[in-house]
Structures are given as C-alpha cells and as structure tokens.
Amino acid sequence: MKAAVELLDGGATVPFIARYRKEATGELDDTQLRTLEERLRYLRELEERRSAVLESIAGQGKLDDALRAQILAADSKARLEDIYLPFKPKRRTKAMIAREAGLEPLAEQLLTDPSQDPAALAATFLNEQVADAAAALEGARSILVERFAEDADLIGTLRERMWTRGRVVATVRAGKEQEGAKFADYFDFAEPFTKLPSHRILAMLRGEKEEVLDLDLSPFDGAQEADLPGESDYEQRIAARFGIADRGRPADKWLGDSVRWAWRTRILVRLGIDLRTRLRQEAEDEAVKVFAANLRDLLLAAPAGTRATMGLDPGFRTGVKVAIVDDTGKVVAHDTIYPHQPANKWDASLATLAALAAKHRVDLISIGNGTASRETDKLAEDLIKRHPELKLTKAIVSEAGASVYSASAFASQELPELNVSIRGAVSIARRLQDPLAELVKIDPKSIGVGQYQHDLSELKLSRSLDAVVEDCVNAVGVDVNTASAPLLTRVSGVTATLADNIVAHRDANGPFRTRRALKDVARLGPKAFEQCAGFLRIPGGDDPLDASSVHPEAYPVVRRILASTGGSVKDLIGNGAALRALRPSEFADETFGIPTVTDILGELDKPGRDPRPAFKTATFKEGVDKIGDLEAGMVLEGVVTNVAAFGAFVDVGVHQDGLVHVSALSKNFVKDPREVVKSGDVVKVRVVSVDVARKRIGLTLRLDDEVERAPRPERSERADRTARPPRQDRRGGGGGAAQAPAAGNSAMADALRRAGLTK
C-alpha cells in the first residue's frame, strides 16, 4: 500500500502501476488502485481540514492537550466537524448573550444540583441585563441547549441511531398532484434510510426541488414513540449523557424540558441536515458507479475492426447522410440520399449506395439509431438482398453524443472540409469500426449512459468517468501511428500538449518505426516515456516487441528468455507450446519478479491481445417494426442499451426500449443487474406486456416462465419512472435493426424515453 502511494505521489498513473509495478504493490489491480486513490484524496483533505481546525482553536487560546488528542484521533470529516462545532466562529447566539449576562453559573448549578428550585435560584442572578427570573432561566436554558447540541460524542451517537432507525417520508404538496404526476409514486411514500436505493433518493430530491414533494427525515421507523418530554428514546439518550433524570427534584422538570427543547429545535434539525447530505452523497456515489460501469461496457464493446465501413445518418426530410471510411477510418466519400418521405427516391438511393459500396469495397454498413433508423435499416437490407455480390453486413449503432462531436472544435480540425451533418455520419461509421477510439473524442458526460446525470456532483462525475476512460484506453492499448490526439491524451503519461506533439512529429517524419523514436518527440521526457511506452503500440515496426504490451524496460527479460530457448523473437511470439514449457521463476530477478515475467510470457503468446469481446450483431424480428406489432409471449432478439439499478433496457427494434425489471433478469435473486447483463449484450427476451397508449414494453429474460407468471414491475420500479435526466444528444427516437455491441448504447435519457417512461 505504501509503495502504491509513493508511486502515485511520484506521478505514476493507475494504469501504469497496475500493469507494470505489480511486484511493488502486491498485484493491486486498477479498481483497487482507484479505490486507494480516492481514499488517499479523502484522507489528505481530512488532514488539511484538521490542520485548519487546530490552528483556529489555538488562535482562540482554547486548545489543550485533551482537545488536541481528540482532534488528532478524528477519523472522518463528520467527526472532526462535530468536535470543532463549539469552537467554530459564529454569529452571536442566545447562549453567548446569556453568558455575557453572567448566567452560565446558573445553568451549571441547575445541571449539577437539581435539588435547587430553578425560580428561586434564578432570582439571585438578576442584573441590568436580566430583568427577572424567567429571563434568567431562559438564558440558562439557551446555554444548556447549546452545550447539548454541540457535544461531539452525543451527536455522533444520535446521528448513527437516526440513520439506522429513521426513514424518509414523502408527501405531495397541495395542488401539485396533476403538475407533478411523474412523481405520483412518492405522493404518499415512506422508506427507511438504509433501504433506499440511489435512484429513489435522487428522484425524491428532484421532486422536492421541483416543488412537487415535501420530504421529512423522520427519526422514527414508523412505530412512533410517545410525544412527551423524556419518553423519546433520543431525548432519553441526551438526558443520560448529562446525568439528567426525573426523580421528583425541583429542577428535574426544567432540565427535562431543556432536553426536549434541545432535541426538537437544535439537534433534530442538525441531524436532518446531516442525514440529508449523507443520503445525497451515497446516492450520488452509487449513481456515479452505475454511470461508470455503463461507460466502461460501452467503451469496451466489441470493435468491428479495420474494415471499410459505410456510415448512414438517418433522416426523413433532410435525407440520409452517407459517409464512407476506409479500413483506417479515413473519409473517402460522402453523399446525401433521399429514400424516405417526402422525396421517396428509394431506387435512386439504392443505386447510389451500391455504387459507393462497390467502388470503395465496403464491408459494413453502420446505421445511426435516430429518426428513420428502421426505415433506413430496411433500405440497407434491400441493398444487401439486391446486391449479394457486395457481401455487406449491417448494424445499428448509437448516435449518443454524435452531434456534440460533429460541432466540436476537434471535429472541425479533423474534418474541416465536411459540414456538421456529414461529420455525424463519419462518427457513426467509425463507432462501428472501433467504439473506443471514436467515443474518446466526446466528453463522457455527453454519451449519457447514467441516471440522474445532471443531479450529480460535476467534479465527482467527471473524475470517475475520466478514470474509466483512462483505464479502458490503456487496457486496450493504442496504435501510435493511427491514434487521434484525443485518444493519445487518454494514454498513461500523455498530456494534451504531448498528444499534439506526437501527431505533429508523426505528420512531419512519417510513422514511428520503434518505441525508442518516441523520445524524439518534443517534450516527451524520460518520465513520460516510462509511463506511456508500454501502452503505445507499433504494429509492423522494426521490433516485434513494440507491437506488444511488454514495456521497453522489460526487453532485457525477453532477451534472457530468447537466450534460453535459442530462437528469435519472431520464433517465440505465438508459440504457445514453447512458452508454456518455460518457468517464470527462472527469468525473474530483483527488478522483474514472477508476476511481470508471467505477464511477459502471456503477451508473447498472444501479443497485442485485445481484451474486448468478439464482434457480433443481433437480428430483429422481421415484420416487428413498431410497438403495435408486439404481442405478449413473443420471443425476440435484442440489444441491451442500458443498465440501471432497477433493471435493464433492451432495444427490440420498435422505436421504444423495453424494460426488463431486475426481478425478471433471473430466477435467482439479483442484487446488481450488471451481474446478469451489460450494455451491448445481445439477448433473447420474451414480451410480457405491451401498453401502446403509454408506449411501455415489459420484457423478461426468464424465457421458460409462463407469460401470466412473468413479474410485473414493482412499486419501486414504477417510482423509478421519474429517473429521467435531460435528453442527451440523440437526434430523434427510434430503435434499430441488427445492432452491434460495438456500436454503443442509447443514452439513459433515451432509453427511458423509448421505454415510455418519460415524454
């Protein structure tokens, strides 16, 4: 752990440490290192705050050894703030005014000796600032209330108790029933804090923000306690903390009322604020995890590979934009056709596509899943049937973020001669070839594969998504001679400036022949080379090892292996039998241990191995083009477009995503839907229910269940229909024909919309 921290502090990236420093870290993987990185950030922020608190209290002259020890022992930000609260500079309070009036001894005497009569004792504290005994007792109570409310140990205990016993109670505001109908499942709703899933918390918070719902954070679990002083469990705990008990003494009732007043006016309010913050933070953390997991699946979807591809950006009135890219992703032709209404130039469009496909030897047709996608898919299907000699394969891809890319500064730089609409078709084509290489050009948040995206912390979301992109890019590796600057920027140790310099050097001097040549790039020093060299690949270069994930620093190990086998690198690469006969321990040394040598042998067996799955497509049922064509009991093939905490959305080709509730994913209990399916998976589903009017489709993966027994969405799922982040970049709706996992997935907003859960 210490070694990992030192490496991170030294500027090493998580992908580099996970791949090339296994001996130092005990083989921590990237997920564990990311967790370590987050925890390290939290602890350092805690230390900064601790120093500030110590300095503040010392400046007040109130820092003694006991308090210092308490502050140094605080293991969380919440605990630290609890300790600091009594010393935190604040506006003048009633308690401060009472102390200035000399009433603190009165409060202290009543607390320590309840046998004294409060009124009689208070009468002895009258002065110019205290007119009568009632005023004196009110001041004394303010002092005690503040003391109770600022006791760090007490507040910590009550907070945890309220968290484990309390619940959120949601009610609709008067007159908001129709306006806030989308939050109807929360109009009369209550659930314990500890059982609330993230999407439900965020839904209720949004309902409150839109002034539809009122939320009450109740300290009770539903079995309401008696509403009398001292009988509340929380009040009893406050009283016990300060030795207060009703034994019939003169001051006991006054002290009990003070406890009740402290609980209801100060402590409960504070705990409500604390737990609201905790609920939001935990909900955000879970929502960010869902977003990150979906993004990872999207980026690591199967690539179609280096095959000439025709990108079709569907449209009716404005036509279908066509872009042809060669096997390297270079644009070689583009056009616009008008096969659909109102022009209806079907045959002319087919002739244009056939000519382009033949001329540029197109293998794949990539169709965007926006407006007119099914109609355009039929056009592609007709093209394939009429021209079997072209041997074309078609697939639907997600348009999420396509227009963001098209209008971006990078797109203008990359494709200056093309207008925005054609750039979209280019992106659609390239997404099929290599989704990772294309999607890194877009801000991850614009891809929109999360829930409640715009309700989340911008910093937290960006940090998490950037980490996912970095891990995915480095897990796959990058061809340094074809990679774009945005892709290179995601490589370990490569900054935006370095990425531009690599591209500029490549343009000026031709392709890199060796990894050593990277050192000639301006501002690419030894540290940057160490971090990036293993992830930058050079297929067909002078050294076969440069096309692998073996780091240049480990080439001496390979030479020792070659000396042992007596062959060349080319002889050894891919020779599984020879490699399996070698023992890693024979080539390990102080620098490169058994884990690294094992990785090297595995890489020599399958150099440059892509961790992504094999490319495949789904085929939608012929004649099932719209929601009205669906019938309960149908078994269809579809593509998982998104995964949420409450289930998975599946595109079955009818312009509306269907929802497989979490209870319908498996006969076994499923805690996390991603245990069963991931975005981009090709699955078979059975139609459970169809609501044409509301555009809702219920699906199940439990194909052997009777339709009548298929689970209906539970209340929790119906409540989740409010989970609708603002619509992401999708130009129109629509499902798709055959969809490839490599093509990406619909944005969460679109999945919800197409499933009929939002407008």
C-alpha positions in Angstrom: 0.0 0.0 0.0 2.8 2.4 0.9 4.6 1.6 -2.4 1.4 2.4 -4.3 1.0 5.7 -2.6 4.6 6.6 -3.3 4.2 5.7 -6.9 1.0 7.8 -7.2 2.8 10.7 -5.5 5.6 10.3 -7.9 3.4 11.0 -10.9 2.7 7.4 -11.9 -0.7 6.7 -13.3 -3.1 4.0 -12.1 -2.9 2.0 -15.4 0.9 2.1 -15.3 1.1 1.0 -11.7 -1.5 -1.8 -12.2 0.3 -3.1 -15.3 4.0 -2.6 -14.7 4.5 -2.3 -11.0 2.8 -5.4 -9.7 5.8 -6.5 -7.5 5.8 -3.2 -5.7 2.0 -3.1 -5.0 1.3 -6.8 -4.3 -0.5 -7.0 -7.7 -3.2 -4.5 -6.9 -5.5 -4.1 -10.0 -6.8 -0.8 -11.4 -10.1 -1.0 -9.4 -8.2 -1.4 -6.2 -5.8 1.3 -7.1 -8.7 3.7 -7.9 -10.2 3.0 -4.6 -6.9 3.6 -2.9 -6.5 6.9 -4.9 -10.0 8.1 -3.7 -9.3 7.1 -0.1 -5.9 8.9 -0.2 -7.6 12.0 -1.6 -10.2 11.9 1.2 -7.6 11.4 4.0 -5.4 14.3 2.7 -8.4 16.6 2.6 -9.2 15.4 6.1 -5.6 16.3 7.2 -5.9 19.7 5.6 -9.1 20.4 7.5 -7.6 19.0 10.7 -4.7 21.5 10.5 -7.1 24.4 9.9 -9.2 23.4 12.9 -6.2 23.1 15.2 -5.0 26.5 14.0 -8.4 28.1 14.6 -8.8 26.7 18.1 -5.3 27.5 19.0 -5.8 31.1 17.9 -8.7 31.3 20.3 -6.5 30.2 23.1 -8.7 27.1 23.8 -6.5 24.3 22.6 -5.5 22.0 25.4 -3.8 18.6 25.3 -7.1 16.6 25.7 -8.8 18.5 22.9 -5.7 18.2 20.6 -5.7 14.5 21.1 -9.4 14.3 20.4 -8.9 16.2 17.1 -6.0 14.1 16.1 -8.0 10.9 16.7 -10.9 12.1 14.5 -11.1 9.5 11.6 -13.7 11.2 9.5 -14.7 14.7 8.3 -18.1 14.4 10.1 -16.4 13.5 13.4 -13.9 16.4 13.0 -16.7 18.9 12.4 -18.6 17.6 15.4 -15.6 18.3 17.6 -14.9 21.7 16.1 -18.5 22.9 16.3 -18.3 24.5 19.8 -15.2 26.5 18.7 -16.4 27.4 15.2 -16.7 31.2 14.8 -20.4 32.0 14.6 -22.8 34.9 14.9 -23.8 35.9 18.4 -26.2 33.3 19.8 -28.7 33.4 22.7 -26.2 31.3 24.6 -23.4 33.8 24.0 -25.6 36.7 25.2 -26.7 34.7 28.3 -23.0 34.0 29.2 -22.2 37.7 28.8 -25.1 38.4 31.2 -23.4 36.1 33.8 -25.9 33.3 33.5 -23.5 30.4 32.9 -23.2 29.6 36.7 -27.0 29.4 36.9 -27.1 26.8 34.1 -24.2 24.9 35.7 -25.7 24.8 39.2 -29.1 23.6 38.0 -27.5 20.9 35.9 -25.2 19.6 38.7 -27.6 20.1 41.6 -31.3 19.6 40.5 -32.4 19.8 44.1 -32.4 23.6 43.9 -35.5 25.4 43.0 -35.0 27.0 39.5 -37.1 30.1 40.1 -35.5 30.8 43.4 -32.0 30.3 42.2 -32.6 32.3 39.1 -33.8 35.3 41.2 -30.3 35.6 42.6 -28.9 36.3 39.1 -30.8 39.4 38.2 -28.9 42.4 36.9 -29.2 45.2 34.4 -29.2 42.7 31.6 -31.5 40.2 33.3 -34.8 41.7 34.3 -36.5 38.8 36.1 -36.2 35.1 37.0 -38.0 34.0 33.8 -35.4 35.8 31.7 -32.6 34.3 33.7 -34.0 30.7 33.2 -34.4 31.3 29.5 -30.8 32.4 29.2 -29.6 29.4 31.3 -31.7 27.1 29.0 -30.0 28.6 25.9 -26.6 27.8 27.4 -27.6 24.2 28.1 -29.3 23.7 24.8 -26.1 24.8 23.0 -24.0 22.5 25.2 -26.2 19.5 24.4 -26.3 20.3 20.7 -22.5 20.7 20.4 -21.4 17.6 22.3 -19.4 15.7 19.7 -19.8 12.2 21.1 -23.6 12.6 21.7 -24.2 14.0 18.2 -22.2 11.2 16.6 -24.2 8.5 18.5 -27.6 10.1 17.7 -26.7 10.5 14.1 -25.9 6.8 13.6 -29.0 5.8 15.6 -31.2 8.0 13.4 -29.6 6.6 10.3 -30.3 3.0 11.3 -33.8 3.7 12.7 -35.1 6.7 10.7 -36.8 7.0 7.3 -37.7 9.4 4.6 -41.4 10.4 4.4 -42.5 12.0 1.1 -45.9 13.7 0.6 -47.3 15.7 -2.3 -47.7 19.4 -1.9 -51.3 20.7 -2.0 -52.5 21.3 -5.6 -49.4 19.7 -7.2 -51.0 16.3 -8.0 -51.5 16.9 -11.7 -48.4 19.0 -12.3 -46.2 16.5 -10.6 -47.9 13.3 -11.8 -44.5 11.9 -12.8 -43.7 11.7 -9.0 -47.0 10.0 -8.2 -45.4 7.1 -6.5 -43.9 9.4 -3.9 -47.1 11.3 -3.1 -47.5 9.1 0.0 -44.2 7.3 0.5 -42.0 6.2 3.3 -38.9 4.0 3.4 -36.0 3.5 5.9 -32.8 5.4 5.1 -30.8 2.2 4.9 -33.1 0.6 2.4 -33.4 3.4 -0.1 -31.7 2.8 -3.4 -29.8 5.7 -5.1 -32.3 6.2 -7.9 -35.2 6.6 -5.5 -33.3 9.1 -3.3 -32.4 11.2 -6.3 -36.0 11.0 -7.6 -37.4 12.3 -4.4 -34.8 15.1 -4.1 -35.7 16.1 -7.6 -39.4 16.1 -6.8 -38.6 18.4 -3.8 -36.5 20.7 -6.0 -39.4 21.0 -8.5 -41.6 21.9 -5.6 -43.9 18.9 -6.0 -42.9 16.9 -2.9 -42.3 17.7 0.7 -39.6 15.4 2.3 -39.4 14.8 6.0 -36.5 12.9 7.5 -38.1 11.2 10.4 -36.0 9.8 13.3 -38.6 7.0 13.8 -39.1 3.8 11.9 -42.9 4.1 11.9 -43.7 2.9 15.3 -44.0 6.4 16.6 -42.8 7.0 20.2 -44.9 8.9 22.7 -44.7 12.6 22.1 -43.9 13.6 25.7 -40.8 15.0 27.3 -38.3 12.4 28.3 -40.1 9.5 26.7 -38.4 9.8 23.3 -35.5 7.4 23.0 -33.4 10.2 21.6 -34.3 12.5 24.4 -33.5 9.8 27.0 -30.1 9.4 25.5 -29.5 13.2 25.7 -30.6 13.2 29.3 -28.5 10.2 30.2 -25.4 11.8 28.6 -25.7 14.7 31.1 -27.0 12.8 34.1 -30.5 14.2 33.9 -33.3 12.1 35.3 -36.8 12.9 36.7 -36.5 12.0 40.4 -39.0 14.5 41.6 -36.4 17.1 42.4 -37.3 20.8 41.9 -35.1 21.3 38.8 -35.8 17.9 37.1 -38.8 19.1 35.1 -37.0 22.2 34.0 -34.0 20.2 32.9 -36.2 17.7 31.1 -37.9 20.5 29.2 -34.5 21.8 28.3 -33.5 18.4 26.9 -36.8 18.3 24.9 -36.2 21.8 23.6 -32.6 21.0 22.6 -33.7 17.9 20.7 -36.6 19.5 18.8 -35.1 22.9 18.0 -31.4 22.1 17.5 -30.3 18.5 17.4 -33.1 17.0 15.3 -32.7 19.9 12.8 -29.0 19.4 12.6 -29.3 15.6 12.2 -31.8 16.1 9.5 -29.4 18.3 7.6 -26.5 15.8 8.2 -28.5 12.8 7.0 -29.9 14.6 4.0 -26.3 15.3 3.0 -25.4 11.7 3.7 -28.3 10.4 1.6 -27.4 12.6 -1.3 -23.7 11.7 -1.1 -24.4 7.9 -1.0 -27.0 8.2 -3.8 -24.5 10.2 -5.9 -21.8 7.7 -5.3 -24.0 4.8 -6.4 -25.3 6.7 -9.4 -21.7 7.6 -10.4 -20.8 3.9 -10.1 -23.7 2.9 -12.4 -22.7 5.6 -14.9 -19.1 4.5 -14.8 -19.9 0.8 -15.2 -22.1 1.5 -18.2 -19.5 3.7 -19.8 -16.9 1.0 -19.3 -19.1 -1.5 -21.0 -19.7 0.9 -23.9 -16.1 1.8 -24.4 -15.0 -1.9 -24.2 -17.7 -3.0 -26.6 -16.6 -5.3 -29.5 -14.9 -3.5 -32.4 -15.8 -4.5 -35.9 -12.2 -3.9 -36.8 -10.3 -2.4 -39.7 -12.9 -2.9 -42.4 -14.2 -0.3 -44.9 -17.5 1.0 -43.5 -20.4 3.0 -44.8 -22.0 5.3 -42.1 -25.7 6.2 -42.6 -27.1 9.0 -40.5 -30.9 8.6 -41.0 -33.4 11.3 -41.7 -36.7 11.9 -43.5 -37.0 15.4 -44.9 -33.3 16.2 -44.6 -32.3 12.9 -46.2 -29.9 10.2 -45.1 -26.3 11.4 -44.8 -23.8 8.9 -46.2 -20.1 8.7 -45.3 -17.6 6.0 -46.4 -14.5 5.5 -44.4 -11.7 3.1 -45.3 -10.1 0.5 -43.1 -8.1 3.2 -41.3 -11.1 5.4 -40.6 -10.2 7.9 -43.3 -13.1 9.5 -45.1 -13.0 8.6 -48.8 -16.5 9.6 -49.9 -19.7 11.2 -48.8 -23.2 12.0 -50.1 -26.8 12.6 -49.1 -29.7 10.4 -50.4 -33.5 10.8 -50.1 -35.1 7.4 -49.9 -37.9 8.3 -47.5 -40.8 10.6 -47.4 -41.4 13.2 -48.8 -38.9 12.5 -51.6 -39.3 8.7 -51.7 -36.3 8.2 -54.0 -35.8 4.6 -53.0 -34.4 3.1 -56.1 -32.1 6.0 -56.8 -30.8 5.8 -53.3 -30.1 2.1 -53.6 -28.2 2.8 -56.8 -26.1 5.4 -55.1 -25.3 3.2 -52.1 -24.4 0.2 -54.3 -22.1 2.3 -56.4 -20.3 3.7 -53.4 -20.0 0.3 -51.7 -18.6 -1.3 -54.9 -16.1 1.5 -55.6 -14.7 1.6 -52.1 -15.1 -2.1 -51.3 -17.3 -1.6 -48.3 -17.8 -4.5 -45.8 -20.0 -3.0 -43.2 -23.0 -0.6 -43.1 -23.3 1.3 -39.8 -26.8 2.9 -39.3 -27.5 5.5 -36.6 -30.4 4.8 -34.3 -32.1 8.2 -34.6 -35.2 9.2 -36.5 -35.9 7.0 -39.6 -33.4 4.3 -38.3 -35.7 1.3 -39.0 -36.7 2.7 -42.4 -33.0 3.2 -43.2 -32.3 -0.3 -42.0 -34.9 -1.6 -44.4 -33.0 0.3 -47.2 -29.8 -1.4 -46.2 -31.5 -4.7 -46.1 -32.9 -4.2 -49.6 -29.4 -3.2 -50.7 -27.9 -6.4 -49.3 -30.6 -8.5 -51.0 -30.3 -6.9 -54.4 -26.5 -6.9 -54.4 -25.4 -10.2 -52.7 -22.1 -9.8 -54.5 -21.1 -6.9 -52.3 -21.2 -9.2 -49.2 -22.3 -6.5 -46.9 -23.2 -6.7 -43.2 -25.3 -4.1 -41.5 -25.6 -2.9 -37.9 -27.3 -0.2 -35.8 -25.2 2.0 -33.6 -26.0 4.6 -31.0 -25.9 8.2 -32.0 -25.5 9.4 -28.4 -23.0 12.3 -28.5 -22.7 12.3 -32.3 -23.8 15.9 -32.7 -21.7 17.0 -29.8 -18.7 15.6 -31.7 -19.8 17.0 -35.0 -19.9 20.6 -33.7 -16.7 20.3 -31.6 -13.5 22.1 -32.3 -11.7 18.8 -32.8 -14.2 17.7 -35.5 -13.7 21.0 -37.3 -9.9 20.4 -37.1 -10.2 16.7 -38.1 -12.8 17.1 -40.9 -12.6 20.7 -41.9 -13.9 20.1 -45.4 -17.2 18.4 -44.2 -20.3 20.0 -42.9 -21.7 19.1 -39.5 -24.3 16.6 -40.7 -21.8 14.6 -42.7 -19.4 14.6 -39.7 -22.1 12.8 -37.8 -22.2 10.0 -40.5 -18.5 9.7 -40.3 -18.7 9.3 -36.5 -21.4 6.6 -36.9 -19.2 4.7 -39.3 -16.1 4.9 -37.1 -18.1 3.9 -34.0 -18.7 0.5 -35.6 -15.0 0.1 -36.5 -13.7 1.0 -33.1 -16.1 2.4 -30.5 -13.3 3.2 -28.0 -11.2 5.2 -30.5 -14.3 7.2 -31.6 -16.0 7.8 -28.3 -12.9 9.2 -26.6 -13.4 12.3 -28.8 -16.6 13.1 -26.8 -16.9 14.3 -23.3 -18.1 11.1 -21.4 -21.0 13.0 -19.9 -22.3 13.7 -23.4 -22.6 10.0 -24.0 -25.2 9.9 -21.3 -25.2 6.3 -20.1 -26.1 7.2 -16.5 -29.2 8.0 -14.4 -29.9 11.5 -12.9 -26.7 12.7 -14.6 -27.5 16.4 -14.1 -28.3 15.9 -10.4 -24.8 14.7 -9.6 -21.7 16.4 -8.5 -19.9 17.7 -11.6 -16.5 17.1 -10.0 -17.3 13.7 -8.7 -18.8 12.5 -12.0 -16.1 13.9 -14.2 -13.3 12.4 -12.0 -14.9 9.0 -12.1 -15.7 9.0 -15.9 -12.2 10.3 -16.8 -10.7 7.4 -14.8 -12.9 4.9 -16.6 -11.8 6.2 -20.0 -8.2 6.2 -19.0 -8.4 2.6 -17.7 -10.2 1.4 -20.8 -7.9 3.1 -23.3 -4.8 1.7 -21.6 -6.3 -1.8 -21.2 -6.7 -2.0 -24.9 -3.6 -0.1 -26.0 -3.2 2.4 -28.8 -1.6 2.3 -32.2 0.6 5.3 -32.0 0.7 5.7 -35.8 -3.1 5.9 -36.3 -4.4 7.3 -33.0 -6.0 10.7 -32.9 -4.9 13.3 -30.4 -7.9 12.9 -28.2 -7.2 9.1 -28.0 -3.5 9.7 -27.3 -4.4 12.2 -24.5 -6.0 9.3 -22.6 -2.8 7.2 -22.7 -0.9 7.0 -19.4 1.5 9.9 -19.0 0.4 11.7 -22.2 -0.8 15.3 -21.8 -2.8 17.2 -24.4 0.3 19.0 -25.4 2.3 15.8 -25.8 -0.5 14.2 -27.8 -0.4 17.1 -30.2 3.4 16.9 -30.4 3.2 13.1 -31.2 0.7 13.8 -34.0 2.8 16.6 -35.3 6.0 14.5 -35.2 4.2 11.7 -37.0 2.9 14.0 -39.7 6.3 15.6 -40.2 8.5 12.5 -40.1 6.2 9.6 -41.1 5.1 6.7 -38.9 7.1 5.7 -35.9 9.2 2.6 -36.6 10.3 2.0 -32.9 9.2 3.0 -29.5 12.6 4.5 -29.0 11.7 7.1 -31.6 9.1 8.4 -29.2 11.9 10.0 -27.3 12.5 12.3 -30.3 9.0 13.9 -29.7 9.3 17.4 -28.3 8.7 17.5 -24.5 8.4 13.7 -24.2 11.0 13.2 -21.5 12.1 10.0 -19.6 9.2 10.1 -17.1 6.6 10.5 -19.8 8.3 7.7 -21.8 8.2 5.4 -18.8 4.5 6.0 -18.3 3.3 5.7 -21.9 5.7 3.4 -23.8 4.1 0.2 -22.8 0.6 1.4 -23.9 1.7 2.8 -27.3 1.9 0.0 -29.9 3.7 0.0 -33.2 2.4 -2.8 -35.4 4.7 -3.7 -38.3 7.6 -1.8 -36.8 11.3 -2.8 -36.7 10.9 -4.6 -33.4 8.1 -7.1 -32.9 8.0 -6.4 -29.2 7.0 -2.8 -30.0 3.6 -4.2 -31.1 3.0 -5.8 -27.7 2.3 -4.6 -24.2 5.7 -5.6 -23.0 7.3 -2.5 -21.6 10.7 -1.5 -23.2 12.2 -1.5 -19.7 11.5 -5.3 -19.6 13.0 -6.1 -23.0 16.2 -7.5 -21.2 13.9 -10.1 -19.7 12.8 -11.2 -23.2 16.4 -11.4 -24.3 17.1 -13.7 -21.4 14.2 -15.9 -22.5 15.5 -15.9 -26.1 18.9 -16.9 -24.9 17.4 -19.8 -23.0 15.3 -21.0 -26.0 17.9 -20.2 -28.6 15.4 -18.7 -31.0 14.4 -15.3 -32.2 11.5 -13.1 -31.1 9.6 -14.0 -34.2 10.1 -17.7 -33.5 8.8 -17.3 -29.9 5.9 -15.0 -30.5 2.7 -17.1 -30.7 4.5 -20.3 -29.9 2.2 -21.4 -27.0 3.8 -24.8 -26.6 7.3 -23.4 -26.2 6.2 -20.6 -23.9 4.1 -22.8 -21.6 7.2 -25.0 -21.1 9.1 -22.1 -19.6 9.1 -21.4 -15.8 8.7 -17.7 -14.9 10.9 -18.1 -11.8 13.9 -18.9 -14.0 13.8 -15.4 -15.5 12.8 -13.3 -12.5 15.3 -11.0 -10.8 15.3 -8.2 -8.3 13.7 -5.8 -10.7 11.2 -8.0 -12.6 9.5 -10.6 -10.4 7.4 -13.6 -11.2 4.2 -11.6 -11.9 5.9 -9.4 -14.5 7.6 -12.4 -16.2 4.3 -14.3 -16.2 2.7 -11.3 -17.9 5.5 -11.2 -20.5 5.2 -14.8 -21.3 1.4 -14.4 -21.7 1.9 -11.4 -24.0 4.4 -13.3 -26.1 1.9 -16.0 -26.6 -0.8 -13.5 -27.8 0.9 -10.2 -28.5 -1.3 -7.1 -28.5 -4.3 -9.2 -27.4 -7.5 -7.1 -27.4 -9.4 -7.6 -24.2 -12.7 -6.6 -25.9 -15.2 -9.3 -26.9 -15.6 -10.6 -30.5 -17.8 -8.5 -32.8 -21.4 -9.9 -33.3 -24.8 -8.5 -34.3 -28.3 -9.0 -33.3 -31.1 -9.6 -35.7 -34.5 -8.0 -35.1 -37.7 -10.0 -36.0 -38.9 -9.4 -39.5 -42.3 -7.6 -39.5 -41.9 -6.3 -35.9 -41.1 -2.6 -36.6 -43.3 -0.7 -34.2 -44.7 -1.1 -30.7 -48.2 -2.1 -32.1 -46.6 -5.2 -33.7 -45.6 -6.6 -30.4 -47.7 -9.3 -28.6 -47.3 -10.8 -25.2 -45.4 -14.1 -25.4 -43.2 -13.1 -28.4 -39.6 -14.2 -28.1 -37.3 -11.6 -29.7 -33.6 -10.9 -30.0 -32.5 -7.5 -28.8 -29.6 -5.5 -27.6 -29.1 -4.2 -24.0 -28.9 -0.4 -24.4 -28.5 0.5 -20.8 -28.4 -1.0 -17.3 -29.9 0.8 -14.3 -30.2 -0.2 -10.7 -33.8 -1.3 -11.2 -33.3 -3.3 -14.4 -32.1 -3.3 -18.0 -33.4 -1.6 -21.1 -33.4 -3.6 -24.3 -33.9 -2.4 -27.9 -36.0 -5.0 -29.8 -36.3 -2.8 -32.9 -39.7 -1.0 -32.3 -38.5 2.6 -31.6 -39.2 2.0 -27.8 -36.8 0.3 -25.5 -38.4 -2.4 -23.4 -37.7 -2.7 -19.7 -36.5 -6.0 -18.1 -37.2 -5.3 -14.4 -34.4 -6.6 -12.1 -36.8 -9.3 -10.8 -37.2 -10.6 -14.4 -33.5 -10.9 -15.2 -33.1 -14.3 -13.5 -34.9 -16.8 -11.4 -32.3 -16.2 -8.7 -32.1 -13.1 -6.6 -30.2 -10.3 -8.5 -28.7 -7.5 -6.4 -26.9 -5.8 -9.3 -28.4 -6.1 -12.8 -24.9 -6.0 -14.2 -24.3 -9.4 -12.7 -26.6 -10.7 -15.5 -26.3 -8.3 -18.4 -24.2 -5.4 -19.6 -24.7 -2.7 -22.1 -24.2 -4.0 -25.6 -25.1 -7.6 -24.8 -27.2 -9.4 -27.4 -30.0 -11.2 -25.5 -33.3 -13.1 -26.1 -36.3 -11.7 -24.3 -40.0 -12.6 -24.0 -42.6 -9.9 -24.3 -44.6 -9.8 -21.0 -46.8 -6.7 -21.5 -47.4 -4.0 -24.2 -49.1 -0.7 -23.4 -49.3 1.1 -26.8 -51.0 4.2 -25.4 -48.3 4.8 -22.9 -45.6 3.3 -25.0 -44.4 0.8 -22.4 -43.0 -2.6 -23.0 -42.4 -5.2 -20.3 -39.8 -7.8 -21.0 -38.3 -10.8 -19.3 -35.2 -12.8 -19.7 -36.9 -15.8 -18.0 -37.9 -17.4 -21.2 -39.3 -20.6 -19.7 -41.7 -18.7 -17.5 -45.4 -18.6 -18.5 -46.4 -15.1 -19.6 -49.0 -14.9 -16.9 -46.4 -15.6 -14.2 -43.9 -13.0 -15.6 -43.2 -10.5 -12.8 -44.9 -7.1 -13.1 -42.9 -4.0 -12.2 -43.0 -3.4 -8.5 -43.8 -0.2 -6.9 -40.1 0.6 -6.6 -39.7 0.3 -10.4 -42.8 2.4 -11.1 -41.3 5.0 -8.9 -38.2 4.8 -11.0 -40.0 6.2 -14.0 -39.1 9.7 -12.7 -35.5 8.8 -13.4 -35.2 10.9 -16.5 -32.1 13.0 -16.9 -32.4 15.7 -19.6 -32.3 14.2 -23.0 -28.8 13.5 -24.3 -27.6 14.0 -27.8 -29.9 11.9 -29.8 -31.4 13.4 -33.0 -34.8 11.8 -32.8 -36.1 8.5 -31.4 -36.2 5.1 -32.9 -34.9 1.7 -32.4 -32.7 -0.3 -34.6 -32.4 -3.4 -36.7 -29.3 -5.5 -36.2 -27.3 -3.8 -33.5 -23.7 -4.4 -32.7 -22.4 -4.2 -29.2 -19.5 -2.2 -30.7 -21.9 0.4 -31.8 -22.5 1.7 -28.3 -25.7 2.1 -26.3 -28.6 4.6 -26.1 -28.2 7.3 -23.6 -30.1 6.7 -20.3 -32.4 9.5 -21.2 -33.3 8.0 -24.5 -33.7 4.5 -23.0 -36.2 5.9 -20.6 -38.0 7.8 -23.3 -38.1 5.0 -25.7 -39.3 2.7 -23.0 -42.2 5.0 -22.5 -41.1 6.1 -19.0 -40.8 9.8 -19.9 -42.1 12.1 -22.6 
